[in-house]
Amino acid sequence: MSGDSELCRLEASELAKRIADRDVSAVEVAQAHLDRIAALDTAYHAFLHVDVDGALAQAKRVDAGEVEGPLAGVPLALKDVIVTRGVPTTAGSRILEGWLPPYDATIVERMRDAGIVVLGKTNMDEFAMGSSTEHSGYGAAHNPWDLDRTPGGSGGGSAAAVAGFLAPLGIGTDTGGSIRQPAAVTGTVGIKPTYGGVSRYGLIAFSSSLDQAGPCARTVLDAALLHEVIAGHDSRDSTSIDAPVPPVVDAARDGDVSGMRIGVVKEFAGDGYQSGVTARFDEAVATLAGLGAEVIEVSCPHFDYALAAYYLIAPSEASSNLARYDAMRYGLRVGDDGEASAEAVMAATREAGFGAEVKRRIILGTYALSAGYYDAYYGQAQKVRTLIKRDFESAFEQVDVLVSPTTPTTAFKLGERVDDPLSMYLADLCTIPSNLYGGPAMSVPCGLSDDGLPVGFQVMAPVLADDRLYRVGAALEQALGTAALLDEVWRRDHAATS
Amino acid sequence: MKRSQQCGHDTSSRAERTLATLAVVAAISRADVAHLASLARISMTDAELDVMAGQLDVILGAVGRVQEVAAADIPPTSHPLPLTNVFRDDVPAPSLAPDEALAAAPIAEGQRFRVPRILDEE
């Protein structure tokens, strides 16, 4: 690998500064990352498509001064669930193999206008359903910390790209934890913004009342800078909030938690949590107390039911959203021999194009919405959603943020849970409540467990108080020095490729 | 209907208990899955139906826990935000050209999508 690969080690804010100062060109930065992807992504499988021409063309625009901004020229790994005009978009599904969308998602337009260089589209569980990327229609991604382990899911490709220094920034989407859980198990920073804070226009729908796109990065400040680029009202998304973007960059630069009231969620602790996860979490809480925060234990009794409610609500919405893959207007078509009926062609196409987990959730959702079962399953899950929302609201009368481990364990091994859907679902235990409520949440690294793998610290805040996440995240990152954890991945890869 | 067993002595972790089957749940049969698959327009082989029926039975047992929560007088939440209808002025704006809209069609004919027959032969 050429000496330019040192550029890949820099954080986004530093790269942007050097590009703006003309110390290095955006094209050189893009090429360094493209070279590193070529060298390492056979091992990580973080990308489903690398857009060499598009990336270099955008970098040239930055170098020509046609676009500028705080992240101009910085490369980014985009989850393949976000549509990109003329660039293959599959959502990890064979049913969309080869599809070239005729339009761009709003966040893609905003990133282009900000000079961000999209390197390509990243691997994910099919239609964002999964916690390991093993449900990708194109093969699993691998964790840069240990190639035998999952980088999490569904956004494992973006997290692996960021952790493996293939890109300093990534975009994920989070329906039940698909940004935060991959961030936790790869030692990176991931944020699910407030629902409605970032436009869903052009985000391929899984569960529309829960889906939210957000930033992935190696530092809290980088994530905040990206958050500011993609957030804000969009008239093309009827659920977009028409309110000012919370001051996330200021909060990330400030990182002062003195006087903040921090609530430790009582329900997310105890047995079932890996001892190294609990130890790092407790130390991080003590660190925040040492920085002047007031730590209070808070009970959210209905969080114990969040997982069950989620696995009724999300599949129900998915069974409706995925009805659009009907083999008529785009995507795969199977069995159209001129004789078969449209209905037979749809059924054959969906059989061939969907993977096992997607089929499981469509059938589960169809069941939960059926006459006779609706009240007992979907209807009851919606009532539990109300109770979880009330738990948050009453907790936020006592505290400014809630905290918990992001996941009960560190990265699990590929193959370990793929045949046991329920054990896979447990990876989302602590992340799901914020999706049901709609408030923002972050995973920030808080150290390594006894097994040498990263542990994620989750911060949850009230609706539209996204800045509080960045305040707490920046404080922890600075006090614990966690941004340096990934040096271990860098040193190992660099030795292997140089 | 079947009634699942509750362990007398619970040594499982909190995480496992979250998924423990405590509620009264409907057993889901292979025939039920075949019917649901047909409603959802997904062909399934016999082997797939067997696996799916077993897995769905376990999953439904776990998610059926929502029935433990006393929520008779609790209103349902369908969405995190209070949704109001959004209106805008009806102003003409560019939209996809026909060739762009048809570019991804499995089969296009003229300016239309060509689809398999949707009516029975009669």
HADDOCK unambig.tbl for C-alpha pairs under 7 A between the chains (distance, minus, plus):
assign (segid A and resid 99 and name CA) (segid B and resid 104 and name CA) 6.57 0.50 0.50
assign (segid A and resid 102 and name CA) (segid B and resid 100 and name CA) 6.35 0.50 0.50
assign (segid A and resid 209 and name CA) (segid B and resid 79 and name CA) 5.34 0.50 0.50
assign (segid A and resid 209 and name CA) (segid B and resid 80 and name CA) 6.83 0.50 0.50
assign (segid A and resid 238 and name CA) (segid B and resid 86 and name CA) 6.42 0.50 0.50
assign (segid A and resid 271 and name CA) (segid B and resid 13 and name CA) 5.06 0.50 0.50
assign (segid A and resid 271 and name CA) (segid B and resid 14 and name CA) 6.08 0.50 0.50
assign (segid A and resid 272 and name CA) (segid B and resid 13 and name CA) 4.78 0.50 0.50
assign (segid A and resid 272 and name CA) (segid B and resid 14 and name CA) 5.99 0.50 0.50
assign (segid A and resid 272 and name CA) (segid B and resid 15 and name CA) 5.42 0.50 0.50
assign (segid A and resid 304 and name CA) (segid B and resid 18 and name CA) 5.96 0.50 0.50
assign (segid A and resid 305 and name CA) (segid B and resid 18 and name CA) 6.95 0.50 0.50
assign (segid A and resid 305 and name CA) (segid B and resid 66 and name CA) 6.32 0.50 0.50
assign (segid A and resid 308 and name CA) (segid B and resid 62 and name CA) 6.63 0.50 0.50
assign (segid A and resid 308 and name CA) (segid B and resid 63 and name CA) 4.12 0.50 0.50
assign (segid A and resid 308 and name CA) (segid B and resid 65 and name CA) 6.42 0.50 0.50
assign (segid A and resid 308 and name CA) (segid B and resid 66 and name CA) 6.19 0.50 0.50
assign (segid A and resid 309 and name CA) (segid B and resid 63 and name CA) 6.64 0.50 0.50
assign (segid A and resid 309 and name CA) (segid B and resid 66 and name CA) 6.22 0.50 0.50
assign (segid A and resid 311 and name CA) (segid B and resid 63 and name CA) 6.52 0.50 0.50
assign (segid A and resid 312 and name CA) (segid B and resid 63 and name CA) 6.80 0.50 0.50
assign (segid A and resid 328 and name CA) (segid B and resid 105 and name CA) 6.99 0.50 0.50
assign (segid A and resid 328 and name CA) (segid B and resid 106 and name CA) 6.84 0.50 0.50
assign (segid A and resid 328 and name CA) (segid B and resid 115 and name CA) 5.98 0.50 0.50
assign (segid A and resid 329 and name CA) (segid B and resid 104 and name CA) 6.87 0.50 0.50
assign (segid A and resid 329 and name CA) (segid B and resid 105 and name CA) 4.71 0.50 0.50
assign (segid A and resid 329 and name CA) (segid B and resid 106 and name CA) 6.60 0.50 0.50
assign (segid A and resid 329 and name CA) (segid B and resid 113 and name CA) 6.43 0.50 0.50
assign (segid A and resid 330 and name CA) (segid B and resid 104 and name CA) 4.86 0.50 0.50
assign (segid A and resid 330 and name CA) (segid B and resid 105 and name CA) 4.63 0.50 0.50
assign (segid A and resid 330 and name CA) (segid B and resid 106 and name CA) 6.00 0.50 0.50
assign (segid A and resid 331 and name CA) (segid B and resid 104 and name CA) 6.96 0.50 0.50
assign (segid A and resid 331 and name CA) (segid B and resid 106 and name CA) 6.89 0.50 0.50
assign (segid A and resid 333 and name CA) (segid B and resid 106 and name CA) 6.32 0.50 0.50
assign (segid A and resid 336 and name CA) (segid B and resid 116 and name CA) 6.59 0.50 0.50
assign (segid A and resid 338 and name CA) (segid B and resid 116 and name CA) 6.72 0.50 0.50
assign (segid A and resid 340 and name CA) (segid B and resid 116 and name CA) 6.82 0.50 0.50
assign (segid A and resid 341 and name CA) (segid B and resid 116 and name CA) 5.67 0.50 0.50
assign (segid A and resid 341 and name CA) (segid B and resid 117 and name CA) 5.12 0.50 0.50
assign (segid A and resid 341 and name CA) (segid B and resid 118 and name CA) 5.96 0.50 0.50
assign (segid A and resid 342 and name CA) (segid B and resid 115 and name CA) 6.92 0.50 0.50
assign (segid A and resid 342 and name CA) (segid B and resid 116 and name CA) 4.69 0.50 0.50
assign (segid A and resid 342 and name CA) (segid B and resid 117 and name CA) 5.58 0.50 0.50
assign (segid A and resid 342 and name CA) (segid B and resid 118 and name CA) 5.35 0.50 0.50
assign (segid A and resid 346 and name CA) (segid B and resid 41 and name CA) 6.29 0.50 0.50
assign (segid A and resid 347 and name CA) (segid B and resid 41 and name CA) 4.50 0.50 0.50
assign (segid A and resid 347 and name CA) (segid B and resid 42 and name CA) 4.30 0.50 0.50
assign (segid A and resid 347 and name CA) (segid B and resid 43 and name CA) 4.99 0.50 0.50
assign (segid A and resid 348 and name CA) (segid B and resid 42 and name CA) 6.69 0.50 0.50
assign (segid A and resid 348 and name CA) (segid B and resid 43 and name CA) 5.72 0.50 0.50
assign (segid A and resid 350 and name CA) (segid B and resid 42 and name CA) 5.35 0.50 0.50
assign (segid A and resid 351 and name CA) (segid B and resid 42 and name CA) 5.19 0.50 0.50
assign (segid A and resid 351 and name CA) (segid B and resid 43 and name CA) 5.24 0.50 0.50
assign (segid A and resid 351 and name CA) (segid B and resid 44 and name CA) 6.58 0.50 0.50
assign (segid A and resid 360 and name CA) (segid B and resid 52 and name CA) 6.91 0.50 0.50
assign (segid A and resid 363 and name CA) (segid B and resid 36 and name CA) 6.04 0.50 0.50
assign (segid A and resid 363 and name CA) (segid B and resid 37 and name CA) 6.31 0.50 0.50
assign (segid A and resid 363 and name CA) (segid B and resid 40 and name CA) 7.00 0.50 0.50
assign (segid A and resid 366 and name CA) (segid B and resid 36 and name CA) 6.55 0.50 0.50
assign (segid A and resid 367 and name CA) (segid B and resid 36 and name CA) 6.77 0.50 0.50
assign (segid A and resid 376 and name CA) (segid B and resid 67 and name CA) 6.69 0.50 0.50
assign (segid A and resid 377 and name CA) (segid B and resid 64 and name CA) 6.77 0.50 0.50
assign (segid A and resid 379 and name CA) (segid B and resid 76 and name CA) 6.92 0.50 0.50
assign (segid A and resid 380 and name CA) (segid B and resid 66 and name CA) 6.36 0.50 0.50
assign (segid A and resid 380 and name CA) (segid B and resid 67 and name CA) 6.59 0.50 0.50
assign (segid A and resid 381 and name CA) (segid B and resid 66 and name CA) 6.03 0.50 0.50
assign (segid A and resid 382 and name CA) (segid B and resid 76 and name CA) 4.67 0.50 0.50
assign (segid A and resid 382 and name CA) (segid B and resid 77 and name CA) 5.07 0.50 0.50
assign (segid A and resid 382 and name CA) (segid B and resid 78 and name CA) 6.16 0.50 0.50
assign (segid A and resid 383 and name CA) (segid B and resid 71 and name CA) 6.40 0.50 0.50
assign (segid A and resid 383 and name CA) (segid B and resid 74 and name CA) 5.86 0.50 0.50
assign (segid A and resid 383 and name CA) (segid B and resid 75 and name CA) 5.90 0.50 0.50
assign (segid A and resid 383 and name CA) (segid B and resid 76 and name CA) 4.21 0.50 0.50
assign (segid A and resid 383 and name CA) (segid B and resid 77 and name CA) 6.20 0.50 0.50
assign (segid A and resid 384 and name CA) (segid B and resid 66 and name CA) 6.89 0.50 0.50
assign (segid A and resid 385 and name CA) (segid B and resid 77 and name CA) 5.94 0.50 0.50
assign (segid A and resid 386 and name CA) (segid B and resid 75 and name CA) 6.97 0.50 0.50
assign (segid A and resid 386 and name CA) (segid B and resid 76 and name CA) 6.08 0.50 0.50
assign (segid A and resid 386 and name CA) (segid B and resid 77 and name CA) 5.30 0.50 0.50
assign (segid A and resid 422 and name CA) (segid B and resid 59 and name CA) 6.74 0.50 0.50
assign (segid A and resid 436 and name CA) (segid B and resid 80 and name CA) 6.93 0.50 0.50
assign (segid A and resid 437 and name CA) (segid B and resid 80 and name CA) 5.82 0.50 0.50
assign (segid A and resid 438 and name CA) (segid B and resid 80 and name CA) 5.06 0.50 0.50
